Protein backbone atom coordinates (compact mmCIF):
# COMPACT_ATOMS: atom_id res chain seq x y z
CA UNK A 1 0.00 0.00 0.00
CA UNK A 2 1.47 3.35 -1.04
CA UNK A 3 1.95 6.31 1.26
CA UNK A 4 -0.78 8.29 -0.52
CA UNK A 5 -3.29 5.43 -0.21
CA UNK A 6 -2.43 4.99 3.47
CA UNK A 7 -2.94 8.69 4.17
CA UNK A 8 -6.26 8.79 2.28
CA UNK A 9 -7.68 5.74 4.03
CA UNK A 10 -6.36 6.93 7.39
CA UNK A 11 -8.31 10.14 6.85
CA UNK A 12 -11.48 8.16 6.13
CA UNK A 13 -10.99 6.08 9.28
CA UNK A 14 -10.46 9.17 11.42
CA UNK A 15 -13.17 11.46 10.14
CA UNK A 16 -16.03 8.98 10.52
CA UNK A 17 -16.14 10.45 14.04
CA UNK A 18 -18.18 13.29 12.49
CA UNK A 19 -21.09 10.87 11.92
CA UNK A 20 -22.09 10.94 15.58
CA UNK A 21 -21.54 14.62 16.32
CA UNK A 22 -24.67 16.26 14.76
CA UNK A 23 -26.92 14.64 17.39
CA UNK A 24 -25.75 17.40 19.75
CA UNK A 25 -27.75 19.89 17.65
CA UNK A 26 -31.05 18.12 18.30
CA UNK A 27 -33.33 20.38 20.36
CA UNK A 28 -35.44 19.55 23.42
CA UNK A 29 -33.67 16.45 24.71
CA UNK A 30 -35.19 15.50 28.08
CA UNK A 31 -33.21 14.33 31.13
CA UNK A 32 -33.66 10.64 30.23
CA UNK A 33 -32.19 11.22 26.78
CA UNK A 34 -29.29 13.21 28.23
CA UNK A 35 -28.53 10.50 30.79
CA UNK A 36 -28.74 7.84 28.07
CA UNK A 37 -26.31 9.64 25.78
CA UNK A 38 -23.93 10.47 28.62
CA UNK A 39 -23.80 6.93 29.98
CA UNK A 40 -23.52 5.48 26.47
CA UNK A 41 -20.47 7.73 26.20
CA UNK A 42 -19.11 6.40 29.50
CA UNK A 43 -19.53 2.83 28.24
CA UNK A 44 -17.59 3.62 25.06
CA UNK A 45 -14.89 5.38 27.07
CA UNK A 46 -14.67 2.44 29.50
CA UNK A 47 -14.03 0.14 26.57
CA UNK A 48 -11.40 2.53 25.20
CA UNK A 49 -9.69 2.55 28.60
CA UNK A 50 -9.59 -1.25 28.61
CA UNK A 51 -8.28 -1.18 25.04
CA UNK A 52 -5.49 1.35 25.58
CA UNK A 53 -4.56 -0.25 28.91
CA UNK A 54 -4.11 -3.64 27.30
CA UNK A 55 -2.10 -2.16 24.43
CA UNK A 56 0.17 -0.18 26.74
CA UNK A 57 0.72 -3.09 29.11
CA UNK A 58 1.43 -5.33 26.13
CA UNK A 59 4.33 -3.09 25.08
CA UNK A 60 5.88 -3.24 28.57
CA UNK A 61 5.34 -7.00 28.78
CA UNK A 62 7.07 -7.55 25.44
CA UNK A 63 10.24 -6.02 26.87
CA UNK A 64 9.81 -8.05 30.05
CA UNK A 65 9.63 -11.23 27.99
CA UNK A 66 12.83 -10.22 26.19
CA UNK A 67 14.51 -9.76 29.58
CA UNK A 68 13.26 -13.14 30.83
CA UNK A 69 14.65 -14.76 27.69
CA UNK A 70 18.03 -13.07 28.29
CA UNK A 71 17.68 -11.19 25.00
CA UNK A 72 17.79 -7.73 26.60
CA UNK A 73 18.63 -5.99 29.86
CA UNK A 74 16.15 -4.87 32.50
CA UNK A 75 16.55 -1.18 31.67
CA UNK A 76 14.12 -1.16 28.71
CA UNK A 77 11.45 -2.60 31.04
CA UNK A 78 12.17 0.06 33.68
CA UNK A 79 12.19 2.81 31.07
CA UNK A 80 8.91 1.73 29.46
CA UNK A 81 7.23 1.39 32.86
CA UNK A 82 8.42 4.87 33.83
CA UNK A 83 7.07 6.23 30.54
CA UNK A 84 3.74 4.46 31.12
CA UNK A 85 3.51 5.85 34.66
CA UNK A 86 4.40 9.41 33.69
CA UNK A 87 1.96 9.43 30.77
CA UNK A 88 -0.89 7.98 32.82
CA UNK A 89 -0.41 10.41 35.72
CA UNK A 90 -0.17 13.32 33.29
CA UNK A 91 -3.43 12.18 31.68
CA UNK A 92 -5.27 11.77 34.99
CA UNK A 93 -4.05 14.83 36.87
CA UNK A 94 -2.59 17.04 34.18
CA UNK A 95 -5.95 17.91 32.61
CA UNK A 96 -7.41 18.87 35.98
CA UNK A 97 -4.40 21.07 36.74
CA UNK A 98 -4.61 22.84 33.39
CA UNK A 99 -8.37 23.40 33.73
CA UNK A 100 -7.95 24.78 37.25
CA UNK A 101 -5.32 27.26 36.12
CA UNK A 102 -7.28 28.32 33.04
CA UNK A 103 -10.59 28.70 34.90
CA UNK A 104 -11.53 32.25 35.94
CA UNK A 105 -11.02 33.04 39.61
CA UNK A 106 -13.75 33.49 42.13
CA UNK A 107 -16.58 31.30 43.30
CA UNK A 108 -19.01 30.18 40.68
CA UNK A 109 -22.64 31.16 41.06
CA UNK A 110 -25.13 28.32 41.07
CA UNK A 111 -28.04 29.01 38.71
CA UNK A 112 -31.55 29.07 40.10
CA UNK A 113 -33.49 25.84 39.82
CA UNK A 114 -36.82 27.48 39.18
CA UNK A 115 -37.87 28.70 42.61
CA UNK A 116 -37.52 32.31 41.50
CA UNK A 117 -38.56 33.39 38.03
CA UNK A 118 -36.72 35.89 35.88
CA UNK A 119 -39.82 38.10 36.01
CA UNK A 120 -39.27 39.00 39.69
CA UNK A 121 -35.48 39.31 39.50
CA UNK A 122 -33.80 42.65 39.62
CA UNK A 123 -31.57 43.66 36.72
CA UNK A 124 -28.46 42.80 38.74
CA UNK A 125 -29.85 39.37 39.64
CA UNK A 126 -30.74 38.62 36.03
CA UNK A 127 -27.24 39.59 34.96
CA UNK A 128 -25.71 37.39 37.66
CA UNK A 129 -28.00 34.51 36.72
CA UNK A 130 -27.10 34.83 33.03
CA UNK A 131 -23.39 34.90 33.84
CA UNK A 132 -23.76 31.73 35.93
CA UNK A 133 -25.53 29.91 33.11
CA UNK A 134 -22.88 31.06 30.64
CA UNK A 135 -20.11 29.80 32.95
CA UNK A 136 -21.79 26.39 33.23
CA UNK A 137 -22.15 26.22 29.44
CA UNK A 138 -18.46 27.04 28.98
CA UNK A 139 -17.47 24.36 31.49
CA UNK A 140 -19.69 21.79 29.75
CA UNK A 141 -18.22 22.56 26.34
CA UNK A 142 -14.72 22.42 27.84
CA UNK A 143 -15.48 18.94 29.20
CA UNK A 144 -16.71 17.84 25.77
CA UNK A 145 -13.51 19.11 24.15
CA UNK A 146 -11.47 17.31 26.81
CA UNK A 147 -13.22 14.08 25.83
CA UNK A 148 -12.38 14.79 22.19
CA UNK A 149 -8.72 15.30 23.12
CA UNK A 150 -8.61 12.05 25.13
CA UNK A 151 -10.17 10.17 22.23
CA UNK A 152 -7.72 11.89 19.88
CA UNK A 153 -4.76 10.55 21.86
CA UNK A 154 -6.22 7.06 21.56
CA UNK A 155 -6.88 7.52 17.85
CA UNK A 156 -3.32 8.70 17.21
CA UNK A 157 -2.10 5.32 18.44
CA UNK A 158 -4.67 3.64 16.17
CA UNK A 159 -3.34 5.67 13.25
CA UNK A 160 0.18 4.49 14.09
CA UNK A 161 -1.03 0.89 13.78
CA UNK A 162 -2.51 1.63 10.35
CA UNK A 163 0.68 3.29 9.11
CA UNK A 164 3.02 0.60 10.48
CA UNK A 165 1.03 -2.28 8.97
CA UNK A 166 0.75 -0.50 5.59
CA UNK A 167 4.48 0.24 5.51
CA UNK A 168 5.24 -3.41 6.30
CA UNK A 169 3.24 -4.48 3.24
CA UNK A 170 0.44 -6.06 5.27
CA UNK A 171 -2.26 -4.66 2.99
CA UNK A 172 -5.03 -6.97 4.20
CA UNK A 173 -4.35 -6.15 7.84
CA UNK A 174 -4.14 -2.42 7.14
CA UNK A 175 -7.45 -2.53 5.26
CA UNK A 176 -9.25 -4.35 8.08
CA UNK A 177 -7.74 -1.95 10.61
CA UNK A 178 -9.05 1.01 8.62
CA UNK A 179 -12.55 -0.48 8.38
CA UNK A 180 -12.58 -1.44 12.05
CA UNK A 181 -11.29 1.90 13.25
CA UNK A 182 -13.77 3.72 10.98
CA UNK A 183 -16.68 1.85 12.59
CA UNK A 184 -15.17 2.41 16.01
CA UNK A 185 -14.61 6.13 15.50
CA UNK A 186 -18.21 6.58 14.32
CA UNK A 187 -19.35 5.59 17.84
CA UNK A 188 -16.82 7.91 19.48
CA UNK A 189 -18.73 10.94 18.21
CA UNK A 190 -21.49 10.01 20.67
CA UNK A 191 -18.85 9.88 23.38
CA UNK A 192 -17.96 13.51 22.76
CA UNK A 193 -21.45 15.02 22.59
CA UNK A 194 -23.30 12.75 25.03
CA UNK A 195 -22.20 14.62 28.18
CA UNK A 196 -23.15 18.03 26.77
CA UNK A 197 -26.70 17.58 28.03
CA UNK A 198 -28.95 20.46 27.05
CA UNK A 199 -26.03 22.62 25.90
CA UNK A 200 -26.38 23.02 22.14
CA UNK A 201 -22.93 23.55 20.62
CA UNK A 202 -22.33 25.52 17.45
CA UNK A 203 -21.43 23.82 14.18
CA UNK A 204 -18.00 25.40 14.52
CA UNK A 205 -17.49 23.78 17.93
CA UNK A 206 -18.55 20.40 16.51
CA UNK A 207 -16.11 20.82 13.61
CA UNK A 208 -13.24 21.57 15.99
CA UNK A 209 -14.20 18.65 18.26
CA UNK A 210 -14.27 16.32 15.26
CA UNK A 211 -10.82 17.48 14.17
CA UNK A 212 -9.42 17.08 17.69
CA UNK A 213 -10.91 13.61 18.12
CA UNK A 214 -10.63 12.16 14.62
CA UNK A 215 -7.75 14.09 13.08
CA UNK A 216 -5.05 12.23 15.08
CA UNK A 217 -5.96 8.99 13.28
CA UNK A 218 -5.01 10.70 10.04
CA UNK A 219 -1.82 12.17 11.54
CA UNK A 220 -0.93 8.87 13.21
CA UNK A 221 -1.17 6.98 9.92
CA UNK A 222 1.37 9.40 8.42
CA UNK A 223 3.75 9.08 11.39
CA UNK A 224 3.33 5.30 11.55
CA UNK A 225 4.22 4.96 7.87
CA UNK A 226 7.42 6.94 8.42
CA UNK A 227 8.54 6.03 11.94
CA UNK A 228 8.14 2.91 14.09
CA UNK A 229 8.48 3.54 17.83
CA UNK A 230 6.88 1.50 20.60
CA UNK A 231 7.90 4.23 23.08
CA UNK A 232 5.81 6.76 21.13
CA UNK A 233 2.85 4.39 21.03
CA UNK A 234 3.20 3.66 24.75
CA UNK A 235 3.24 7.36 25.63
CA UNK A 236 0.04 8.04 23.73
CA UNK A 237 -1.67 4.95 25.14
CA UNK A 238 -0.75 6.08 28.66
CA UNK A 239 -1.89 9.66 28.13
CA UNK A 240 -5.15 8.46 26.60
CA UNK A 241 -5.83 6.04 29.47
CA UNK A 242 -5.28 8.70 32.12
CA UNK A 243 -7.37 11.26 30.26
CA UNK A 244 -10.23 8.78 29.85
CA UNK A 245 -10.30 8.08 33.61
CA UNK A 246 -10.50 11.81 34.30
CA UNK A 247 -13.27 12.32 31.76
CA UNK A 248 -15.36 9.43 33.08
CA UNK A 249 -15.24 11.01 36.54
CA UNK A 250 -16.35 14.37 35.11
CA UNK A 251 -19.29 12.83 33.25
CA UNK A 252 -20.42 10.75 36.20
CA UNK A 253 -20.40 13.73 38.57
CA UNK A 254 -22.74 15.56 36.18
CA UNK A 255 -25.03 12.64 35.37
CA UNK A 256 -25.73 11.58 38.95
CA UNK A 257 -27.63 14.86 39.54
CA UNK A 258 -30.14 13.98 36.81
CA UNK A 259 -31.26 10.64 38.26
CA UNK A 260 -32.33 7.68 36.07
CA UNK A 261 -29.47 5.62 37.55
CA UNK A 262 -30.77 2.23 36.44
CA UNK A 263 -31.30 3.41 32.85
CA UNK A 264 -27.83 4.96 32.87
CA UNK A 265 -26.16 1.74 33.98
CA UNK A 266 -27.89 -0.25 31.24
CA UNK A 267 -26.72 2.30 28.66
CA UNK A 268 -23.20 2.14 30.07
CA UNK A 269 -23.27 -1.59 29.37
CA UNK A 270 -24.62 -1.01 25.86
CA UNK A 271 -21.84 1.48 25.13
CA UNK A 272 -19.18 -0.94 26.38
CA UNK A 273 -20.58 -3.77 24.25
CA UNK A 274 -20.79 -1.44 21.25
CA UNK A 275 -17.08 -0.77 21.62
CA UNK A 276 -16.37 -4.51 21.74
CA UNK A 277 -18.45 -5.22 18.64
CA UNK A 278 -16.64 -2.60 16.56
CA UNK A 279 -13.28 -3.83 17.87
CA UNK A 280 -14.06 -7.41 16.78
CA UNK A 281 -13.66 -6.30 13.16
CA UNK A 282 -10.08 -5.33 13.96
CA UNK A 283 -9.48 -8.58 15.87
CA UNK A 284 -10.81 -10.55 12.89
CA UNK A 285 -8.04 -9.05 10.79
CA UNK A 286 -5.45 -10.37 13.20
CA UNK A 287 -4.52 -7.03 14.78
N, C-alpha and C positions, 0 to 999 in steps of 0.2 A: 504494500500500500504506500503510495507516494505521500510526501509531506503535505502537498496541497489537499489531497483527498482526506488525510487524517485531520487537518485543520477544519475542513468543511464539515465533516461528520461530527467532529468534536463540538463545533458550534451548534449543530442540530441537537445533539445530546444535552448540551447545557441550557439552551434557550427554550426547551419544552417546559421549563419552570414557569414561563409566562401563561401557560394554559390554565393554571389554577388561581392566578392573581385577580382576574376581573370580578370574582365573586365578592370581593371587598367593596365593590361599588353598588351592590344590591341594597336597596333601601328597606327600612322597617324590619330588620331582623329582631325577633324577640329574644328574651333571655335564654330560652331553651336552645334556639339556633346558635346563639353566641357560645354557650357552653359546649354544644356539640362540636362546633368548628374548632374551638380552643383545645378541647381534649382530644379530638382527632389529630390536631397538630402535636400534642404531647406524645401521643402514641407513635407518630412518625418519628419524632425526635428521639424517643426512647429506643426505637429500632436503630436509628442512625448512631446513637451512642454505643449500643452493643456492637454495631458494625465497625465503627472506627476503633473501639477498644480492642476488638479481636485482631484487627489489622495491625495496630500499633504493637500489641503484645507479641504478635507473630514475628515482627521484625526483630524484637529483642530476643525472643526465643531461638531464632535462627542463628544468632551469634552465640547464644549459650550452647546450642548443639555443636557448633564448630569448636567451642572451647572444650566441651566434654569429649569430643573426638580427637583432641590434641591437634587440631588444625589451625588454631588461632589462640592468642593470649586472652586473658580475662579482661583486658582494658577495653576492647570494643563493647563488651557487655556492660561494663560500668559506664562507659560514655553514652551508649544508647539509652540506658536506664535514666541517667542524669538528664538527657535531652527530653525523654518522655515526661519525667517529673516536672522539669522547668516549663515545658509547653502546657502541660495539664494545669499546673497552678496558675500560669499566666492566663489561661482560658477561663478558669473558674473565678479567680479574684481580680484579674487585670481589668476585665470589663466593668466590674462594679467600681473599681478605683477610678477609672476614666470617667464613668458616668457621674460619680460623686463630685469630681473636680470640675466637670463641665456644667453641672447643674447650677442654676442661679441660687444665690444665698438667700437665707431667710426661710421661715417656716411656711410651708404650703398651706393654702386655705382650702378647707374641705367644702365642696359645693353642697348646696342645700338639697335635701332629699325630697322636697315637695311640701314640707310643713309650712313654708312661707312662700307665697307666690310673688312673681316679679312685679305684680300690680301694686303691692303694698310696700315694696322696697323703696328706699331713698335712692337718689342718683348715685351716691357714693357706694351704697350696698350693691346696686346693680353692676357697677363697674368692678367692684371686688369679686362679685359672683362670676362675671364674665371672664375675668383674669384667671380665676381658679379653674374654670372649665377649660380655658385655653391651655393652662399648664398641664392639666391631666391629659388633654389631647396630644400635646407635644411629647409627654412621657410615653404614652401608648404607642405613638408612631416611632419613637426612639427604640422601644422594645421590639417592635416589628422589624426595624432595620437591624437590630442586634441579632435577631433570629436569622435574617438573610445573610449576615456576615458569618455566623456560625455555620450555616449550611454551605456558604461559599468556600470556607476552609475545607470542609468535607469534600465538596465537589472538585476542588483543586487536586486533591489526592486521587479522585476518580479519573480526572483528566490525565494525570500522570500515568495511570494504568493503561489508558487508551493509547497514549503516545508511545509508551515503552513496548507494548505488544505489537503495535503497527510497525515500529522501527525494527523489531526482531523478525518481521516477516510473517507473524502469526495473524494472517488476514482474517481467518474465521473467528478467532478469539476476539480480535479487535472489533469486528462487526457485531458480535453478540454483546460485547461490553457496551458498545454505543447504543444498541437497541435497549438493553437492560437499563442503562443509566438514563436514557431518554424517558422510559416509562417511570423510573424512580423519581426523576426530577419533576415530572408532571405532578406528582403527589406533593412534592415539597412546597409548591406554591401555596397549597392550603396551610402548610405549616407556618408560612410567613404571615398570612392575612387572618388566620383563625383567631389569634389573640387580640385583634384590633377591636373586637366587640362592635359597639355602635359608632365607632369613629370611622368616617368615610374618607379614605385617603384620596388624594388627587391622582389623575392619570400619570402625572410627572413622578409622584412618589412611587407609584407602582412600577414605572419604568426603571427608576433607579434601583428599587429593591430587586427587580428581576435581574438587572445587570450585576448587582452585588452577589446575589445568590447563584445565578446560573453562569455568569461570565467566567468564573474561575475554572469551570470544566473546559471551556474553550482555551483559556490560557494554559491550563495544566497539560492539555494534549500537545501544545506547542513545546512546552518545556520538556515533557516526557519523551518526545521524539528526538530532542537534542541532547538531553542530559539524563543519566540514570543515577539516582542517589537515594539509597534507602534512608539516610539521615534526613533528607529533605521531606520524604514521605512521612517519616515518623514524627517530625516536628509538626506538620500540618494535621496529622491524625490526632496528636496530643492536644494541640490548640483547639481543634474542632470538638473533641470530647469534653474538655473543660468548659468551653463556651456553651455547649448543649446543656450541661448540668445547670449552669447559671440560668439559662433561658427557661428551662423547665420549672425552676423555682419561681421565676418571675411570673410565668403564666399561671401556675397553680395558686399563687398568692392572690391573683386577680379573680380567678374563676371561683374560688371557694366562697366569695361574697355573693355570688349569684344563685347559689343553691343548685338543685338538680344533680346531686352528687352521684346517685346511682346511674343516671343517664350518662354522665360524664365518664364514669369508669368503664361503662360498656363501649363508649366511643373511643376511649383510650386503647382498649383492646382491639377495636376494629382498625385503628390507625397503625398499631404495631403489626397486626397481621397483614395489612396492606403493604407495609414496608417489606415484609418477608416475601410476599407473593411477587412483588416486582424484582426483588433480589434473586429469586429462583431462576429468572431468565439468565442472569449473569452466571449463577452457579452451573446451569445447564451447559454453558459454553466452556466450563472448566476453569473459570477464573478463581 
